[in-house]
Amino acid sequence: MSLESNKQLCRDYFTAFLARDTACWARHISPDFVRHDPGLPFEVRGPQAAEAVRQHLAGMGNRAAEDGLTEDDVSRLIDGE
């Protein structure tokens, strides 16, 4: 994959995550995917876990998980600005 393809995949992930797009998660997150995140108090496995992560972040006061990031915010994250 090219750098631009990878960046677009990241943008698509953030868009799907914030929109709770379970169809996109099912297409792009493998059922045997495991997210190793010591900051989470639960195991994240497969596409269905994306919603659990979103709920956890929203419960911790992460407004981005609840209110959404702007397109500019996502671009800055992906482009490293």
FITOR-923709 format. One record per residue: residue in one letter; x, y negated, z of N, C-alpha, C in turn. Coordinates in steps of 0.001 Angstrom, whole numbers, plus 500000, padded with zeros to 6 digits. Layout:
N
+----+--------+--------+--------+--------+---------+--------+--------+--------+--------+
! aa !  neast ! nnorth !    nup ! caeast ! canorth !   caup !  ceast ! cnorth !    cup !
+----+--------+--------+--------+--------+---------+--------+--------+--------+--------+
!  a !      X !      Y !      Z !      X !       Y !      Z !      X !      Y !      Z !
...
+----+--------+--------+--------+--------+---------+--------+--------+--------+--------+
end
This chain:
81
+----+--------+--------+--------+--------+---------+--------+--------+--------+--------+
! aa !  neast ! nnorth !    nup ! caeast ! canorth !   caup !  ceast ! cnorth !    cup !
+----+--------+--------+--------+--------+---------+--------+--------+--------+--------+
!  m ! 500842 ! 501186 ! 500000 ! 500000 !  500000 ! 500000 ! 500883 ! 498757 ! 500000 !
!  s ! 500443 ! 497759 ! 499299 ! 501175 !  496502 ! 499285 ! 500880 ! 495721 ! 500565 !
!  l ! 501694 ! 494721 ! 500818 ! 501491 !  493864 ! 501979 ! 500105 ! 493225 ! 501931 !
!  e ! 499707 ! 492746 ! 500768 ! 498394 !  492102 ! 500636 ! 497258 ! 493100 ! 500863 !
!  s ! 497430 ! 494338 ! 500403 ! 496413 !  495366 ! 500650 ! 496289 ! 495653 ! 502139 !
!  n ! 497417 ! 495715 ! 502830 ! 497399 !  495922 ! 504276 ! 496724 ! 494767 ! 505000 !
!  k ! 497024 ! 493547 ! 504577 ! 496393 !  492376 ! 505193 ! 494882 ! 492405 ! 504983 !
!  q ! 494459 ! 492782 ! 503784 ! 493025 !  492840 ! 503511 ! 492355 ! 493918 ! 504357 !
!  l ! 493013 ! 495031 ! 504531 ! 492483 !  496094 ! 505383 ! 492308 ! 495589 ! 506821 !
!  c ! 493270 ! 494814 ! 507302 ! 493153 !  494221 ! 508642 ! 491981 ! 493254 ! 508716 !
!  r ! 491841 ! 492414 ! 507704 ! 490700 !  491484 ! 507678 ! 489377 ! 492255 ! 507693 !
!  d ! 489315 ! 493308 ! 506887 ! 488097 !  494123 ! 506827 ! 487804 ! 494762 ! 508185 !
!  y ! 488869 ! 495212 ! 508879 ! 488689 !  495821 ! 510204 ! 488104 ! 494802 ! 511182 !
!  f ! 488708 ! 493602 ! 511251 ! 488206 !  492577 ! 512171 ! 486766 ! 492214 ! 511847 !
!  t ! 486457 ! 492074 ! 510575 ! 485091 !  491742 ! 510169 ! 484120 ! 492835 ! 510611 !
!  a ! 484480 ! 494088 ! 510373 ! 483624 !  495213 ! 510767 ! 483502 ! 495321 ! 512280 !
!  f ! 484621 ! 495122 ! 512987 ! 484627 !  495208 ! 514449 ! 483672 ! 494180 ! 515041 !
!  l ! 483779 ! 492944 ! 514572 ! 482961 !  491878 ! 515125 ! 481497 ! 491987 ! 514712 !
!  a ! 481249 ! 492593 ! 513543 ! 479871 !  492758 ! 513061 ! 479251 ! 494070 ! 513529 !
!  r ! 480041 ! 494870 ! 514257 ! 479582 !  496192 ! 514719 ! 479157 ! 497068 ! 513544 !
!  d ! 479962 ! 497024 ! 512501 ! 479670 !  497751 ! 511262 ! 480127 ! 499202 ! 511399 !
!  t ! 479257 ! 500037 ! 511924 ! 479618 !  501435 ! 512171 ! 479891 ! 502208 ! 510884 !
!  a ! 479273 ! 501822 ! 509776 ! 479539 !  502497 ! 508499 ! 480986 ! 502261 ! 508067 !
!  c ! 481470 ! 501051 ! 508264 ! 482870 !  500741 ! 507924 ! 483808 ! 501519 ! 508837 !
!  w ! 483496 ! 501583 ! 510131 ! 484330 !  502350 ! 511058 ! 484396 ! 503807 ! 510616 !
!  a ! 483256 ! 504358 ! 510235 ! 483215 !  505764 ! 509822 ! 484058 ! 506003 ! 508567 !
!  r ! 484107 ! 505009 ! 507667 ! 484902 !  505137 ! 506436 ! 486398 ! 505012 ! 506693 !
!  h ! 486775 ! 504168 ! 507644 ! 488182 !  503808 ! 507782 ! 488875 ! 504340 ! 509032 !
!  i ! 488139 ! 504837 ! 509995 ! 488760 !  505360 ! 511214 ! 488551 ! 506869 ! 511233 !
!  s ! 489631 ! 507589 ! 511211 ! 489579 !  509055 ! 511195 ! 488945 ! 509582 ! 512483 !
!  p ! 488163 ! 510658 ! 512382 ! 487572 !  511248 ! 513594 ! 488614 ! 511691 ! 514623 !
!  d ! 489822 ! 512002 ! 514174 ! 490845 !  512422 ! 515125 ! 491806 ! 511288 ! 515512 !
!  f ! 491466 ! 510054 ! 515131 ! 492255 !  508885 ! 515528 ! 492220 ! 508732 ! 517042 !
!  v ! 493384 ! 508446 ! 517626 ! 493476 !  508154 ! 519063 ! 494221 ! 506836 ! 519209 !
!  r ! 493600 ! 505905 ! 519903 ! 494242 !  504621 ! 520194 ! 494895 ! 504739 ! 521563 !
!  h ! 496189 ! 504587 ! 521602 ! 496942 !  504668 ! 522856 ! 497084 ! 503251 ! 523403 !
!  d ! 496204 ! 502896 ! 524312 ! 496171 !  501542 ! 524856 ! 496112 ! 501635 ! 526373 !
!  p ! 497254 ! 501414 ! 527040 ! 497267 !  501555 ! 528493 ! 496394 ! 500520 ! 529206 !
!  g ! 495966 ! 499484 ! 528484 ! 495109 !  498473 ! 529081 ! 493644 ! 498860 ! 529148 !
!  l ! 493287 ! 499962 ! 528520 ! 491898 !  500415 ! 528535 ! 491728 ! 501541 ! 529549 !
!  p ! 490620 ! 501516 ! 530297 ! 490412 !  502541 ! 531318 ! 489739 ! 503805 ! 530787 !
!  f ! 489767 ! 504002 ! 529480 ! 489133 !  505173 ! 528876 ! 489880 ! 505550 ! 527608 !
!  e ! 489660 ! 506772 ! 527160 ! 490284 !  507236 ! 525919 ! 489504 ! 506701 ! 524725 !
!  v ! 490229 ! 506260 ! 523723 ! 489616 !  505774 ! 522487 ! 489922 ! 506801 ! 521412 !
!  r ! 488892 ! 507507 ! 520979 ! 489074 !  508572 ! 519997 ! 487971 ! 508467 ! 518942 !
!  g ! 488383 ! 508344 ! 517693 ! 487449 !  508344 ! 516576 ! 486721 ! 507030 ! 516377 !
!  p ! 485938 ! 506948 ! 515302 ! 485270 !  505696 ! 514946 ! 484221 ! 505239 ! 515962 !
!  q ! 483570 ! 506174 ! 516638 ! 482541 !  505798 ! 517593 ! 483130 ! 505030 ! 518781 !
!  a ! 484410 ! 505177 ! 519022 ! 485050 !  504502 ! 520151 ! 485244 ! 503008 ! 519907 !
!  a ! 485178 ! 502561 ! 518660 ! 485342 !  501135 ! 518370 ! 484290 ! 500311 ! 519103 !
!  e ! 483081 ! 500805 ! 519191 ! 482027 !  500085 ! 519914 ! 482336 ! 500034 ! 521407 !
!  a ! 482869 ! 501092 ! 521963 ! 483231 !  501090 ! 523382 ! 484322 ! 500053 ! 523657 !
!  v ! 485277 ! 499929 ! 522755 ! 486332 !  498925 ! 522906 ! 485717 ! 497527 ! 522831 !
!  r ! 484849 ! 497307 ! 521857 ! 484214 !  495986 ! 521715 ! 483444 ! 495624 ! 522976 !
!  q ! 482673 ! 496568 ! 523518 ! 481909 !  496312 ! 524736 ! 482832 ! 496018 ! 525920 !
!  h ! 483918 ! 496772 ! 526005 ! 484875 !  496566 ! 527099 ! 485478 ! 495166 ! 527018 !
!  l ! 485915 ! 494764 ! 525834 ! 486507 !  493437 ! 525667 ! 485498 ! 492342 ! 525979 !
!  a ! 484270 ! 492502 ! 525533 ! 483230 !  491512 ! 525818 ! 482978 ! 491429 ! 527320 !
!  g ! 482987 ! 492564 ! 528003 ! 482768 !  492596 ! 529441 ! 483891 ! 491953 ! 530238 !
!  m ! 485062 ! 491868 ! 529626 ! 486206 !  491245 ! 530290 ! 486268 ! 489750 ! 529998 !
!  g ! 485251 ! 489225 ! 529343 ! 485246 !  487801 ! 529046 ! 485927 ! 487447 ! 527744 !
!  n ! 486215 ! 488442 ! 526910 ! 486827 !  488182 ! 525617 ! 485732 ! 487679 ! 524686 !
!  r ! 485625 ! 486376 ! 524541 ! 484551 !  485770 ! 523752 ! 484656 ! 486136 ! 522279 !
!  a ! 485840 ! 486438 ! 521796 ! 485978 !  486829 ! 520386 ! 485194 ! 488097 ! 520107 !
!  a ! 485163 ! 489000 ! 521066 ! 484439 !  490259 ! 520868 ! 482940 ! 490027 ! 520856 !
!  e ! 482500 ! 488984 ! 521514 ! 481070 !  488713 ! 521586 ! 480636 ! 487667 ! 520557 !
!  d ! 481402 ! 486585 ! 520427 ! 481013 !  485472 ! 519575 ! 481603 ! 485540 ! 518176 !
!  g ! 482657 ! 486295 ! 518020 ! 483290 !  486425 ! 516717 ! 484427 ! 485446 ! 516516 !
!  l ! 485391 ! 485888 ! 515754 ! 486503 !  485043 ! 515353 ! 486118 ! 484348 ! 514065 !
!  t ! 486716 ! 483216 ! 513826 ! 486515 !  482575 ! 512541 ! 487429 ! 483241 ! 511517 !
!  e ! 487147 ! 483021 ! 510269 ! 488012 !  483560 ! 509211 ! 489421 ! 483007 ! 509339 !
!  d ! 489535 ! 481743 ! 509739 ! 490854 !  481139 ! 509940 ! 491607 ! 481815 ! 511086 !
!  d ! 490903 ! 482140 ! 512178 ! 491535 !  482842 ! 513301 ! 492115 ! 484173 ! 512845 !
!  v ! 491323 ! 484931 ! 512109 ! 491765 !  486239 ! 511631 ! 492963 ! 486083 ! 510701 !
!  s ! 492919 ! 485105 ! 509818 ! 494048 !  484871 ! 508906 ! 495320 ! 484537 ! 509672 !
!  r ! 495200 ! 483701 ! 510713 ! 496387 !  483363 ! 511506 ! 496946 ! 484590 ! 512209 !
!  l ! 496078 ! 485454 ! 512730 ! 496530 !  486676 ! 513382 ! 497271 ! 487589 ! 512394 !
!  i ! 496688 ! 487762 ! 511228 ! 497243 !  488686 ! 510235 ! 498506 ! 488135 ! 509595 !
!  d ! 498516 ! 486826 ! 509349 ! 499660 !  486213 ! 508681 ! 500767 ! 485834 ! 509654 !
!  g ! 500518 ! 486007 ! 510958 ! 501551 !  485735 ! 511953 ! 501795 ! 484269 ! 512211 !
!  e ! 500777 ! 483456 ! 512037 ! 500944 !  482016 ! 512273 ! 500572 ! 481650 ! 513687 !
+----+--------+--------+--------+--------+---------+--------+--------+--------+--------+
end
